[in-house]
């Protein structure tokens, strides 16, 4: 996985590097190094992120609930 695709995957999943670091319980500097290309992105992580990103790309974001407020009855 390239650093550009890594960043693109995070965007599709709607995670920041900080979210990923928190989820993986790793140092944010490591995630930043993956994103910048300083460190190679591990194959297992790349596959996992790719799977999540493809799912998010395919399903999109629901728009049915935009503007709804708590207590709204359909």
C-alpha angles and dihedrals in degrees: 000000000000122000088246092056090045089057091044091052091052090051092051091048089044094234126138120217086255091055090052093047090050092047093048091039091229134127116285088224089064092053089047089051091052090049094049095044094245089120128034114249109243113248094234092052092046092053093048094049091045091053092050093045093049090051091050092046091050098046100037125193122307112243096185093096102046111131095007118136134205112281094029111144121204 
